[in-house]
Amino acid sequence: MIDVSGLLPEARPIAEKAAAVYLKHTAPRFVGLIVHGSAVKGGVIPGCSDLDFQLYLEASAFSWHDQLPLELACAIRRDLAGIDLGPFRYIQCYARTSRPEEGWVGPIPGAYHLIAGRLPVPEATGEQLRESARLALDRLNPATAFRLGPLLGPGGVRLARNLRLLCTIVWPVLYQVLTLQQEDVLAIWRLPKDQALDWLPSGTALHQSATRFYQAVCSYYPAEDSLEGTFALIETGVAFLEAAKSWWETTKIGKEEKQ
């Protein structure tokens, strides 16, 4: 019932154990389970990359304020606790209804693997990805991508959490920019991060800043013991987001002038 054959070898034992937990606790209302991202495409950055799941359930499963019941979520989390996640940093799982959500883009063909059940929503199309990229870049604000507060006082896990959040902003923006630059959108989203970088125009601020950010991430993780590495990750990440926003604003103006 659980099929992890489409995942990287290092992801398979983790995904199989996690899938068993999800199935155990949601079986009466279970519809489907997929893994997407680097566990399928490759390009895992040890200590940084997530193992990304989407869990599809019948609408009746979301009975507590339109969420899963708290008791159920705690039971799932309890059973996941003993899984060794290496080389991944987190398991990230989003529970969704089996009905398509308005404005939501489905899984990208070739960039996900169905582990169990069935996929109840339509796969993403190139035009949906383009429209989603336009909206995301319109909303992008590099100034809010990293909260400066954690830099002003040491202690706790605030800085580590904000570094991770920065990564979760930068990588989608990379693919969103490429979505609006390239013809074969679906092929771009199937690429691991290091290969996607090569599709940015060489010598541009976009390519240079994205490459530096990727290098900073690979240098910082998994040790996470360099303060200067922390600064490099933040500075290069924000620089790429600024370059992406500038490129998009210039691109929009150019298109408007041609119309």
C-alpha positions as CSV (number, residue, x, y, z in Angstrom):
1,M,0.0,0.0,0.0
2,I,2.9,2.3,0.7
3,D,5.2,2.9,-2.3
4,V,8.4,4.9,-1.8
5,S,10.1,3.7,-5.0
6,G,10.0,7.2,-6.6
7,L,12.0,8.8,-3.8
8,L,15.7,9.3,-3.3
9,P,17.2,6.3,-1.4
10,E,18.0,8.4,1.7
11,A,14.4,9.5,1.8
12,R,12.7,6.1,1.5
13,P,13.0,4.7,5.0
14,I,11.9,8.1,6.6
15,A,8.9,8.5,4.2
16,E,7.8,4.9,4.7
17,K,7.8,5.2,8.5
18,A,6.0,8.6,8.4
19,A,3.5,7.3,5.9
20,A,2.6,4.4,8.1
21,V,1.9,6.9,10.9
22,Y,-0.3,9.1,8.8
23,L,-2.2,6.0,7.5
24,K,-2.6,4.6,11.0
25,H,-4.3,7.7,12.4
26,T,-6.3,8.9,9.4
27,A,-7.3,5.6,7.8
28,P,-11.1,6.1,8.0
29,R,-10.9,9.4,6.1
30,F,-7.6,8.9,4.2
31,V,-7.6,9.8,0.5
32,G,-4.0,10.1,-0.6
33,L,-0.4,11.0,0.4
34,I,2.3,12.5,-1.8
35,V,5.9,13.6,-1.3
36,H,7.3,16.5,-3.3
37,G,10.4,18.6,-3.5
38,S,14.0,17.6,-3.1
39,A,13.2,14.0,-1.9
40,V,11.9,13.4,-5.4
41,K,14.0,15.8,-7.6
42,G,17.3,15.5,-5.8
43,G,19.5,18.3,-4.5
44,V,19.0,17.6,-0.8
45,I,21.1,20.0,1.4
46,P,22.0,18.0,4.6
47,G,20.6,19.6,7.7
48,C,18.5,22.1,5.7
49,S,16.2,20.4,3.3
50,D,12.7,19.3,4.4
51,L,10.9,16.1,3.6
52,D,7.7,17.5,2.2
53,F,4.3,15.7,2.4
54,Q,0.8,16.6,1.4
55,L,-1.8,14.5,3.1
56,Y,-5.3,14.5,1.4
57,L,-8.3,13.6,3.6
58,E,-12.0,13.7,3.4
59,A,-13.5,17.0,4.4
60,S,-15.1,15.4,7.5
61,A,-11.6,14.9,9.0
62,F,-11.3,18.7,9.6
63,S,-13.9,18.8,12.3
64,W,-12.1,21.1,14.8
65,H,-12.4,24.7,13.7
66,D,-11.8,23.5,10.1
67,Q,-8.6,21.8,11.3
68,L,-7.7,18.2,12.3
69,P,-8.8,17.5,15.9
70,L,-6.1,18.5,18.3
71,E,-6.0,15.0,19.9
72,L,-5.4,13.5,16.4
73,A,-2.6,15.9,15.6
74,C,-0.9,15.2,18.9
75,A,-1.2,11.4,18.4
76,I,0.4,11.7,15.0
77,R,3.2,13.9,16.3
78,R,3.8,11.5,19.1
79,D,4.3,8.6,16.7
80,L,6.5,10.6,14.4
81,A,8.9,11.5,17.2
82,G,11.1,8.4,17.0
83,I,11.9,8.7,13.3
84,D,15.5,9.5,12.5
85,L,15.2,12.3,9.9
86,G,18.8,12.5,8.7
87,P,19.9,14.0,6.3
88,F,16.6,16.0,6.3
89,R,15.9,18.7,8.8
90,Y,12.2,18.4,9.2
91,I,9.2,16.5,8.1
92,Q,6.8,19.0,6.8
93,C,3.2,17.8,6.2
94,Y,0.2,19.8,5.1
95,A,-3.2,18.2,5.5
96,R,-5.7,19.2,2.8
97,T,-9.2,18.3,1.8
98,S,-9.8,16.1,-1.2
99,R,-11.5,18.9,-2.9
100,P,-9.4,21.5,-4.9
101,E,-9.0,24.8,-3.0
102,E,-9.7,28.0,-4.8
103,G,-6.5,29.6,-6.1
104,W,-4.4,26.7,-5.1
105,V,-2.0,25.1,-7.6
106,G,-1.9,21.3,-7.6
107,P,1.2,19.1,-7.5
108,I,3.6,19.5,-10.4
109,P,4.0,16.6,-12.8
110,G,7.3,15.0,-12.3
111,A,8.1,16.8,-9.1
112,Y,6.1,14.6,-6.7
113,H,5.5,11.0,-6.0
114,L,2.2,9.3,-4.9
115,I,3.1,7.2,-1.8
116,A,-0.4,5.9,-1.0
117,G,-4.0,6.2,-2.1
118,R,-4.8,8.5,-5.0
119,L,-4.3,12.1,-6.0
120,P,-7.8,13.7,-5.7
121,V,-6.9,17.1,-7.2
122,P,-5.7,18.1,-10.7
123,E,-2.0,18.4,-11.4
124,A,-0.6,21.9,-12.0
125,T,-0.5,23.4,-15.5
126,G,2.1,25.7,-16.9
127,E,-0.3,28.6,-17.0
128,Q,-1.4,28.1,-13.4
129,L,2.3,28.2,-12.4
130,R,2.8,31.4,-14.4
131,E,-0.1,33.1,-12.8
132,S,0.9,32.0,-9.4
133,A,4.4,33.3,-10.0
134,R,3.2,36.7,-11.1
135,L,1.0,37.1,-8.0
136,A,3.8,35.9,-5.7
137,L,6.4,38.3,-7.2
138,D,3.8,41.2,-7.0
139,R,3.5,40.5,-3.2
140,L,7.2,39.9,-2.6
141,N,8.7,42.3,-0.1
142,P,12.5,41.6,0.5
143,A,12.4,43.8,3.6
144,T,10.1,41.4,5.5
145,A,11.8,38.2,4.4
146,F,14.1,38.1,7.4
147,R,13.2,39.6,10.9
148,L,16.1,41.5,12.2
149,G,15.1,41.1,15.9
150,P,16.9,37.8,16.4
151,L,20.2,39.5,15.4
152,L,19.9,42.0,18.2
153,G,20.1,39.5,21.0
154,P,21.5,35.9,21.3
155,G,19.9,32.9,22.8
156,G,17.1,30.5,22.0
157,V,16.2,29.2,18.6
158,R,14.8,32.4,17.1
159,L,17.8,32.9,14.7
160,A,17.8,29.3,13.5
161,R,14.0,29.5,12.9
162,N,14.3,32.7,10.9
163,L,17.1,31.4,8.8
164,R,14.9,28.4,7.9
165,L,12.0,30.8,7.0
166,L,14.3,32.8,4.8
167,C,15.2,29.6,2.9
168,T,11.5,28.8,2.4
169,I,11.0,32.2,0.8
170,V,14.1,32.3,-1.4
171,W,13.7,28.9,-3.1
172,P,10.2,29.4,-4.4
173,V,11.1,32.8,-5.7
174,L,14.0,31.2,-7.7
175,Y,11.5,28.9,-9.4
176,Q,8.9,31.7,-9.8
177,V,11.4,33.9,-11.6
178,L,12.4,31.0,-13.9
179,T,8.7,30.3,-14.5
180,L,8.4,33.7,-16.1
181,Q,11.6,33.5,-18.0
182,Q,11.4,30.0,-19.6
183,E,9.1,28.4,-22.0
184,D,9.0,24.8,-20.5
185,V,7.7,25.7,-17.0
186,L,7.0,22.2,-15.8
187,A,10.6,21.1,-16.7
188,I,12.0,24.0,-14.6
189,W,10.0,22.9,-11.5
190,R,11.4,19.4,-11.9
191,L,15.0,20.5,-11.5
192,P,16.9,20.4,-8.2
193,K,18.0,23.8,-6.9
194,D,21.6,23.6,-8.1
195,Q,20.5,22.8,-11.7
196,A,17.8,25.5,-11.7
197,L,20.4,28.1,-10.9
198,D,22.1,27.4,-14.2
199,W,19.0,28.6,-16.0
200,L,19.3,32.2,-14.7
201,P,20.9,34.5,-17.2
202,S,24.7,34.3,-16.5
203,G,26.4,37.4,-15.1
204,T,23.2,39.0,-14.0
205,A,22.4,40.1,-10.4
206,L,19.9,37.3,-10.3
207,H,22.4,34.6,-11.2
208,Q,25.2,36.0,-9.0
209,S,23.1,36.5,-5.9
210,A,21.2,33.2,-6.2
211,T,24.5,31.3,-6.6
212,R,26.0,33.0,-3.6
213,F,23.0,32.2,-1.5
214,Y,23.1,28.5,-2.5
215,Q,26.8,28.4,-1.6
216,A,26.1,30.1,1.7
217,V,23.4,27.6,2.6
218,C,25.7,24.6,1.7
219,S,28.5,26.1,3.8
220,Y,26.3,26.9,6.8
221,Y,24.4,23.6,7.1
222,P,24.5,21.1,8.7
223,A,27.0,22.4,11.3
224,E,25.3,25.8,11.9
225,D,28.2,26.9,14.0
226,S,29.5,29.9,12.1
227,L,28.3,33.4,13.0
228,E,29.8,34.8,9.9
229,G,28.1,32.0,7.9
230,T,24.9,33.2,9.4
231,F,25.4,36.7,8.2
232,A,26.4,35.5,4.7
233,L,23.3,33.4,4.5
234,I,21.1,36.4,5.4
235,E,22.9,38.9,3.2
236,T,22.9,36.7,0.1
237,G,19.3,35.6,0.6
238,V,18.0,39.2,0.9
239,A,20.2,40.3,-2.0
240,F,18.6,37.7,-4.2
241,L,15.1,38.6,-3.2
242,E,15.9,42.3,-4.0
243,A,17.3,41.3,-7.4
244,A,14.2,39.2,-8.1
245,K,11.9,42.1,-7.1
246,S,13.9,44.6,-9.2
247,W,13.8,42.2,-12.2
248,W,10.1,41.7,-11.9
249,E,9.3,45.4,-11.6
250,T,11.5,46.1,-14.7
251,T,9.9,43.3,-16.6
252,K,6.4,44.5,-15.9
253,I,7.2,48.0,-16.9
254,G,8.7,46.7,-20.2
255,K,5.6,44.7,-21.0
256,E,3.3,47.6,-20.2
257,E,5.3,49.9,-22.5
258,K,4.9,47.4,-25.4
259,Q,1.2,47.2,-25.0
